[in-house]
Amino acid sequence: MLTPPAAAHALLFASGEPLEKKQLAKLLDIKESEVPFVLKALTDSLKNSGVVVVETDTEVELRTAPEASVIVKKLRESELARDLGKASLETLAVIAYQTGTTRGEIDWVRGVNSSTSLRTLLMRGLIEGREDERDKRRIRYSLTTEALAHLGIKNATELPRARELSAAAEEVIKEESAAEASA
């Protein structure tokens, strides 16, 4: 069985984003007053590991240690130097032709998880994510001006077969919505 600091390490690593201290206490099945001691033990165990615990008054997150910034920068630069793979190009195409699409919609079109491709495209500045106005839990992705400039177009309507594909996509969405409504 994991110790509370080891379990906290696993939770923070798996989340990949800040966790509220209240939530961490609940997940660890400890009192909120015990969280600082768990985090102190975790911080001590991570010394010289390249990873640090970063805390605010209410949240905690695992981050790369400042001493590792040079090597992490090399990693990021090597990721950006590589050509976009097939998966990223497919994801970019879905976003280009279906402006304002969510990850779930992209996954549905591609038939696979697109998280890694989205991360790559976001890091390269080819797409941007904005909060969905209808559902604040979702992000809607669209092309950036950088992507449009790279493609040599002024807007997505200049893409090959844009009108035809948009009309076909709208028809499929209507059919899916009608099928869901009747079910």
C-alpha positions in Angstrom: 0.0 0.0 0.0 1.2 3.5 -0.9 2.2 6.0 1.8 0.2 9.3 1.7 3.1 11.2 0.1 3.6 8.4 -2.6 -0.1 8.4 -3.3 -0.1 12.2 -3.5 2.8 12.0 -6.0 0.8 9.5 -8.1 -2.3 11.7 -8.1 -0.5 14.9 -8.9 1.4 13.2 -11.7 -1.7 11.6 -13.2 -3.7 14.8 -13.0 -1.2 16.8 -15.0 -2.7 20.0 -13.7 -3.3 21.7 -10.3 -5.4 19.8 -7.8 -7.3 21.6 -5.0 -5.9 20.7 -1.6 -9.4 19.8 -0.5 -9.8 17.4 -3.3 -6.3 15.9 -2.6 -7.3 15.3 1.1 -10.5 13.7 0.0 -8.7 11.4 -2.5 -6.1 10.5 0.0 -8.8 9.9 2.7 -7.0 12.2 5.1 -8.0 15.4 7.0 -7.3 18.7 5.3 -5.1 19.6 8.2 -2.8 16.7 7.3 -2.2 17.9 3.7 0.7 20.2 4.5 2.6 17.4 6.2 2.0 15.1 3.3 3.2 17.7 0.8 6.3 18.5 3.0 7.2 14.8 2.9 6.6 14.6 -0.8 8.7 17.8 -1.4 11.5 16.3 0.6 11.4 13.0 -1.3 11.6 14.9 -4.6 14.8 16.8 -3.8 17.2 16.6 -6.7 14.7 14.6 -8.8 14.0 17.3 -11.5 10.4 17.7 -10.2 9.1 20.0 -7.6 5.8 20.6 -5.8 4.3 24.0 -6.5 1.6 25.3 -4.1 -0.8 28.1 -3.8 -3.1 28.6 -0.8 -5.7 26.3 -2.3 -4.0 24.2 -5.0 -0.9 22.0 -5.6 0.8 20.8 -8.7 3.9 18.9 -9.8 6.1 20.9 -12.1 9.6 20.6 -13.6 12.3 21.9 -11.3 13.9 25.2 -12.4 17.3 23.4 -12.6 15.9 21.2 -15.3 14.8 24.1 -17.5 17.7 23.7 -19.9 17.1 20.1 -20.7 13.3 20.5 -20.9 13.9 23.4 -23.3 15.9 21.0 -25.5 13.0 18.5 -25.4 10.5 21.2 -26.4 12.7 22.4 -29.2 13.2 18.9 -30.6 9.4 18.4 -30.5 8.9 21.6 -32.5 11.6 20.7 -35.0 9.9 17.5 -36.1 7.4 17.4 -38.9 3.8 17.1 -38.0 2.8 13.4 -38.1 -0.2 11.9 -39.8 -2.3 12.1 -36.6 -1.6 15.8 -36.1 -2.3 16.6 -39.7 -5.6 14.7 -39.5 -6.5 16.6 -36.3 -5.5 19.9 -37.9 -7.7 19.1 -41.0 -10.7 18.4 -38.8 -10.2 21.7 -36.9 -9.7 23.6 -40.2 -12.8 22.2 -41.9 -15.0 22.2 -38.8 -14.1 25.5 -37.1 -14.9 25.6 -33.4 -14.8 21.8 -32.8 -14.3 20.1 -29.5 -11.9 17.2 -28.7 -14.8 14.8 -28.5 -15.9 15.8 -32.0 -12.4 15.4 -33.3 -12.1 12.0 -31.6 -15.4 11.0 -33.2 -14.3 12.0 -36.7 -10.9 10.4 -36.4 -12.0 7.3 -34.4 -9.1 7.6 -31.9 -8.0 9.8 -29.0 -6.6 13.1 -30.3 -5.1 14.5 -27.0 -1.5 14.2 -28.1 -2.2 15.7 -31.5 -4.0 18.6 -29.9 -1.1 19.2 -27.5 1.4 19.2 -30.4 -0.8 21.7 -32.4 -1.3 23.9 -29.4 2.5 24.0 -28.6 3.2 25.0 -32.2 0.7 27.7 -32.1 -1.3 26.3 -35.0 -4.6 26.0 -33.1 -6.1 27.8 -30.1 -8.6 26.6 -27.6 -11.5 28.7 -26.2 -14.1 27.9 -23.6 -17.3 26.6 -25.1 -20.0 29.2 -24.5 -22.8 26.5 -24.2 -20.8 24.1 -22.0 -18.0 25.7 -19.9 -16.4 22.3 -19.3 -15.5 22.0 -23.0 -12.9 23.7 -25.1 -13.5 24.6 -28.8 -10.5 24.5 -31.0 -9.9 26.7 -34.1 -7.0 27.6 -36.4 -4.7 30.5 -35.5 -3.7 33.2 -37.9 -0.3 31.5 -37.8 -1.8 28.3 -39.3 -3.8 30.2 -41.9 -0.6 32.1 -42.9 1.3 28.8 -43.1 -1.4 27.4 -45.4 -1.3 30.6 -47.5 -5.0 31.4 -46.9 -6.9 34.3 -45.3 -9.6 32.2 -43.7 -10.9 28.6 -43.6 -13.4 29.2 -46.4 -10.5 29.2 -48.8 -9.6 25.6 -48.0 -10.2 23.2 -50.9 -13.8 21.9 -51.1 -14.6 23.9 -47.9 -18.2 24.6 -48.8 -18.9 21.0 -49.9 -17.4 19.4 -46.8 -19.0 21.9 -44.5 -22.5 21.2 -46.0 -21.8 17.4 -45.7 -20.7 17.8 -42.0 -23.8 19.8 -41.2 -26.0 17.2 -42.7 -24.3 14.4 -40.6 -24.7 16.5 -37.5 -28.4 17.1 -38.2 -28.9 13.3 -38.7 -27.1 12.4 -35.5 -29.1 15.0 -33.6 -32.4 13.7 -35.0 -31.4 10.1 -34.1 -30.5 11.1 -30.5 -33.7 13.0 -30.1 -35.8 10.1 -31.2 -33.9 7.6 -29.0 
